[in-house]
Amino acid sequence: PLPFPVNWLVGLIGYLGEPVIFLFYRNTKFMTGSESAKKELVKLGIPEKNINIVPHGVITSNARNSIPANEKKQKTVSFLGILSRDKGIEGALKCFALLAERDSFIFWVIGRAETESYKKHLEALVKTLGLEKKVKFWGFVSQKKKFELLAKSGVMINPSIREGWGLVNIEANAMGIPVVAYNSLGLTDSVKDGVSGVIVKRNTPKDLADTVEWVLSDKTIYKKLSEGAVSWSKEFSWDRSRKISLKVITSVIGKWS
């Protein structure tokens, strides 16, 4: 990653230049993974008729029933993703701190830090929040270990500020784990509110903590969301993505012939 302020400057140039660049692609066919991403492309001047939504796929062969029921930790709350500001890890840690005041929860953070300096910043925040002995940082893990940790979780939280879609939500759902997420672009596509998880009303650590506590304390709600999560995840296979992609590509080639 580029050091600050170079990374900020490069990002600003890209942000300001993006609308101009897309003007040259108005007659190009686009494939994107979500309705939110489609709306963003329309805002940039791409005609809606030129945008095709191709749903993401997720490998669901890691069956939840491969994890013994007695190994599942109901009070374990997990965060999965790159540890960066835009992914909302700081909000996740603040949510953990609020939950820690209410009950004996276990907190897992799965993923590597964006930079070494940001990792140190998070370590300092953990100390400030008094979570040194309550949060387990797993770092980067293998695919197998990732699904194992998800399956042993009770709930996954996703306080990301903005996503193109949110693959990690479907990965958690595939293991029967409900997701409590912010009302952000992309997350509202990958989390089916009230079915595979819950979209909070306000994007705050407190709303996140309140919702997590509610989901885990109500067995009826939890069972409904867990079952809904598995069903929702089954709608996202790479085979389905391949077929839709092939259909779009074939239609474009047909116009060229």
C-alpha positions in Angstrom: 0.0 0.0 0.0 1.1 3.5 -0.7 2.1 5.7 2.3 0.0 8.6 3.5 -0.5 11.2 2.0 0.4 9.7 -1.3 -2.4 7.1 -1.1 -4.9 9.9 -0.3 -3.7 12.0 -3.3 -4.0 9.0 -5.7 -7.4 8.2 -4.3 -8.6 11.8 -4.8 -7.3 11.9 -8.4 -9.2 8.6 -9.1 -12.3 9.9 -7.5 -12.4 13.1 -9.4 -11.4 11.5 -12.7 -13.8 8.6 -12.5 -16.9 10.3 -13.9 -14.9 11.6 -16.9 -13.4 8.2 -17.7 -16.8 6.5 -17.7 -18.1 8.9 -20.4 -15.9 6.9 -22.9 -17.7 3.7 -21.9 -21.4 4.7 -22.4 -21.8 2.2 -25.2 -20.0 -0.6 -23.5 -21.7 -3.6 -21.9 -21.1 -3.9 -18.2 -21.4 -6.9 -15.8 -21.6 -6.1 -12.1 -22.4 -8.1 -9.0 -25.2 -6.1 -7.3 -28.1 -3.7 -7.7 -26.2 -1.2 -5.6 -23.2 -1.3 -8.0 -25.6 -1.0 -11.0 -27.1 2.2 -9.5 -23.6 3.6 -9.0 -22.7 3.0 -12.7 -26.0 4.7 -13.7 -25.0 7.7 -11.7 -21.7 7.8 -13.6 -23.6 8.0 -16.9 -23.8 4.4 -18.0 -27.2 3.6 -19.5 -29.2 1.1 -17.4 -29.8 -1.1 -20.5 -26.0 -1.7 -20.8 -25.6 -3.0 -17.3 -26.1 -6.7 -16.4 -26.2 -8.0 -12.9 -24.2 -11.2 -12.6 -24.5 -12.6 -9.0 -21.4 -13.7 -7.2 -20.7 -17.3 -6.4 -19.6 -18.9 -3.2 -18.1 -22.3 -2.6 -20.5 -24.0 -0.2 -19.0 -27.4 -0.1 -17.8 -26.7 3.4 -21.0 -28.1 5.0 -22.0 -26.6 8.3 -22.9 -30.1 9.6 -19.2 -31.0 9.4 -18.8 -29.0 12.6 -20.0 -30.9 15.7 -22.9 -29.0 17.4 -21.1 -29.0 20.7 -18.2 -27.1 19.1 -20.4 -24.1 18.1 -19.9 -21.1 20.4 -23.2 -19.3 20.5 -21.8 -16.2 22.2 -18.9 -15.9 19.7 -19.2 -12.7 17.5 -16.9 -12.6 14.5 -15.6 -10.0 12.0 -14.2 -11.2 8.7 -12.4 -9.1 6.2 -9.4 -6.8 5.5 -8.7 -4.7 8.6 -9.1 -1.2 7.2 -11.2 1.9 8.0 -13.6 1.4 5.1 -14.3 -2.2 6.2 -15.4 -0.8 9.5 -13.1 -2.7 11.9 -13.0 0.2 14.3 -16.8 0.2 14.5 -16.6 -3.6 15.1 -14.2 -3.2 18.0 -16.4 -0.6 19.6 -19.4 -2.9 19.1 -17.4 -5.6 20.9 -16.6 -3.3 23.8 -20.3 -2.5 24.3 -21.2 -6.2 24.2 -18.4 -7.1 26.6 -20.1 -4.8 29.2 -23.3 -6.9 28.9 -22.3 -10.5 28.8 -19.4 -12.9 28.5 -19.1 -12.8 24.7 -16.1 -14.1 22.7 -14.8 -11.9 19.9 -12.9 -13.1 16.8 -11.3 -10.9 14.2 -10.5 -12.9 11.0 -8.3 -11.1 8.4 -5.0 -9.3 8.0 -4.4 -5.6 8.6 -4.2 -3.3 5.6 -0.8 -1.9 6.8 1.5 -2.6 9.7 0.9 1.0 11.0 -2.9 0.4 11.0 -2.4 -2.9 12.8 -0.6 -0.9 15.6 -3.4 1.6 15.6 -5.9 -1.2 16.1 -3.8 -2.7 18.9 -3.9 0.6 20.7 -7.6 0.9 20.2 -8.1 -2.6 21.7 -6.1 -1.5 24.7 -8.1 1.7 25.1 -11.4 -0.2 24.9 -10.1 -2.7 27.5 -10.5 -5.7 25.1 -6.9 -7.1 25.3 -8.0 -10.4 26.8 -11.4 -10.6 25.0 -10.5 -10.2 21.3 -8.7 -12.9 19.3 -7.0 -11.7 16.2 -6.6 -14.7 13.8 -4.9 -12.8 11.0 -4.9 -14.3 7.5 -6.3 -17.8 7.5 -6.8 -20.6 4.9 -10.1 -21.1 3.3 -10.7 -24.3 5.3 -9.9 -22.5 8.6 -12.0 -19.5 7.6 -15.1 -21.7 7.2 -14.3 -23.6 10.4 -14.2 -20.4 12.4 -17.4 -19.1 10.8 -19.2 -22.3 11.6 -18.2 -22.1 15.2 -19.4 -18.5 15.5 -22.8 -17.4 16.7 -23.1 -14.2 14.6 -20.9 -12.3 12.1 -21.0 -8.5 12.1 -20.3 -6.3 9.0 -20.0 -2.6 9.7 -18.4 -1.8 6.3 -19.0 1.7 5.0 -19.4 0.6 1.4 -19.1 -2.6 -0.6 -19.5 -3.7 -4.2 -21.5 -6.6 -2.8 -20.2 -8.4 0.3 -19.0 -12.0 -0.4 -18.1 -12.6 3.2 -21.8 -12.3 4.2 -22.7 -15.2 1.9 -19.7 -17.2 3.2 -21.0 -16.8 6.8 -24.6 -17.6 5.7 -23.4 -20.8 4.0 -22.3 -22.0 7.4 -25.7 -21.1 8.9 -24.4 -17.9 10.5 -26.7 -14.8 10.5 -25.0 -11.5 9.6 -25.8 -8.2 11.4 -24.7 -5.4 9.0 -24.7 -1.7 8.5 -27.2 -0.2 6.0 -24.5 0.4 3.4 -24.2 0.0 -0.4 -23.6 -3.6 -1.3 -24.5 -4.9 2.2 -28.2 -4.3 1.5 -27.8 -6.6 -1.5 -25.8 -9.4 0.1 -27.8 -9.4 3.4 -31.4 -10.3 3.0 -32.9 -8.3 5.9 -34.9 -10.5 8.2 -34.0 -13.6 6.3 -30.2 -14.2 6.3 -29.5 -11.5 8.9 -30.4 -8.0 10.0 -29.6 -4.6 8.5 -29.4 -2.2 11.4 -31.5 1.0 11.4 -28.6 3.3 12.2 -25.0 2.7 11.3 -23.6 2.9 14.9 -21.7 0.4 17.0 -24.5 0.7 19.6 -27.2 -0.3 17.1 -24.9 -3.2 16.0 -24.4 -4.4 19.5 -28.1 -4.1 20.4 -29.1 -6.1 17.3 -26.4 -8.8 18.0 -27.7 -9.2 21.5 -31.3 -9.4 20.4 -30.5 -12.0 17.7 -28.5 -14.2 20.1 -30.9 -14.0 23.0 -34.0 -14.9 21.0 -33.8 -18.6 20.1 -36.8 -18.4 17.7 -35.4 -15.5 15.8 -31.9 -17.1 15.7 -33.2 -20.4 14.3 -35.2 -18.5 11.7 -32.2 -16.4 10.6 -29.8 -19.4 10.7 -32.1 -21.5 8.4 -32.8 -18.4 6.2 -29.0 -17.8 5.9 -28.4 -21.3 4.5 -31.2 -21.0 2.0 -30.1 -17.6 0.9 -26.5 -18.8 0.4 -27.6 -21.6 -1.9 -28.8 -19.0 -4.5 -25.2 -18.0 -5.1 -23.3 -20.7 -7.0 -20.4 -20.2 -9.5 -22.4 -22.4 -11.9 -25.2 -19.9 -11.9 -22.8 -17.0 -12.3 -21.1 -18.8 -15.2 -24.4 -19.3 -17.0 -25.5 -15.7 -16.7 -22.1 -14.4 -17.7 -22.0 -16.7 -20.7 -25.4 -15.4 -21.8 -24.3 -11.8 -21.6 -21.0 -12.5 -23.5 -22.9 -14.5 -26.1 -25.3 -11.7 -26.7 -22.4 -9.2 -27.2 -20.6 -11.5 -29.6 -23.8 -12.0 -31.5 -24.1 -8.3 -32.2 -20.6 -8.2 -33.5 -21.1 -11.1 -35.9 
